[in-house]
């Protein structure tokens, strides 16, 4: 679990770091791209606007200067001379002059078709002043400016002469492209710088997160004194402060619960211990009364036998309470030895006189290092429950299916247990039938038997258990590293399965002394 939490924390830190870096880089990239697009648009607009204004103004001035000496209507020769003079003043740009059906081009080798569009001609012919249009011709950009020539007599009448100048925009295109390349090149260091800043920011943010995660793992592992240092007044500091307050409250609650649990265990142990002496005296008196019961009047004899049975039941309850208190205190130790499990099961059944009532299917030569007395307790409770509350035949099966584990199944053919009872059958003092005034061992309707005075489980006293038998059986199984499971038997009845790790004799280890005879055969 601890390793799993560590991996989860590393994934969390790595995920947050990656997300922070990606976010920073995306923000920087979007900002750079946006700035590049805006700069490119503004630069391109400014360059084109300047070129357009210059071309329009130059054309107007040059047409005004050259057009004063032109006789109208012109012939082809004078129109060609006019176009050449206009072009000389405009930096040798291509100039096209048109008058009705006559057309003159300043550069005879420059093609004009496709660059002067019909839309531009119509706009210039309308006589509303200079007009311009940007066009693409053979993959290159051009600016075409056209203007009508008017008479200078004040009424601004058009003379029918139209002048167009074609300006090459490839230089402007190259300038804006170079600007765009420069901005693109500058985007790379911006993104790199953003990534470095993101890593620094991620380290600053994730360092307290990692510390908080480490403290959380320590707290989950049982170190209730784990705390984190609170620095600053931001949200992470508030989170660290809240964690420390939670840990303080949890530590205080844990200390209080441990103190209450220790008091409860001491109380049960003390009460059980104090009851043993008077119970021993009561048991002795009850035994004498039971022995002389045949000589007493019927009512007195019944009362004597009842007192004897209840005294024996109370004695078993006290012994079971002492045993369960030892489990709660962690004071129980295994007295493990090399044991033949099949012999142990047969001895347990023979001790209680159940050999003829139970069908056994025991795998021989299954030897393991277990506490024989505690295995006897488990067998007594499981088989006793099946005999008392199940229906014959009761089958006990010992097997080692996996080679490293051993299973002991106790099955009966009775009514079985409802699902809600199966879930709580190992609870202490649980009663499957609320109408019963006395709980049977461990599961109400499926109780384990209590021992007689000789440590055996007699039929007469069985079923009047303490209600702790199945709980003690489960604790004994867990003490061996195993467990007990209950299930519905196919065809009716219940199946209790003891599963133990099969520790071989060569793996035997010293595990401390047992508790002597305490709790032998307790139900």
Secondary structure, 3 states (H helix, E strand, C coil): CHHHHHHHHHHHHHHHHHHHHHHHHHHHHHHHHHHHHHHHHHHHHHHHHHHHHHHHHHHHHHHHHHHCCCCCCCCHHHHHHHHHHHHHCCCCCEEEEEECCEEEECCCCCCCCCCCCHHHHHHHHCCCCCEEEEEEECCEEEEEEEEEEECCCCCCCEEEEEEEEEEECHHHHHHHHHHHHHHHHHHHHHHHHHHHHHHHHHHHHHHHHHHHHHHHHHHHCCCCCCCCCCCCCCHHHHHHHHHHHHHHHHHHHHHHHHHHHHHHHHHHHHHHHHHHHHHHHHHHHHHHHHHCHHHCCHHHHHHHHHHHHHHHHHHHHHHHHHHHHHHHHCCCCCCCEEEEHHHHHHHHHHHCCCHHHEEEEECCCCEEEECHHHHHHHHHHHHHHHHHHCCCCEEEEEECCCCCEEEEEEECCCCCCCHHHHHHCCCCCCCCCCCCCCCCCCCCCCCCCCCCCCCCCCCCCCCCCCCCHHHHHHHHHHHCCCEEEEEECCCCCEEEEEEEECCCHHHCCCCCCCCCCCCCCCC
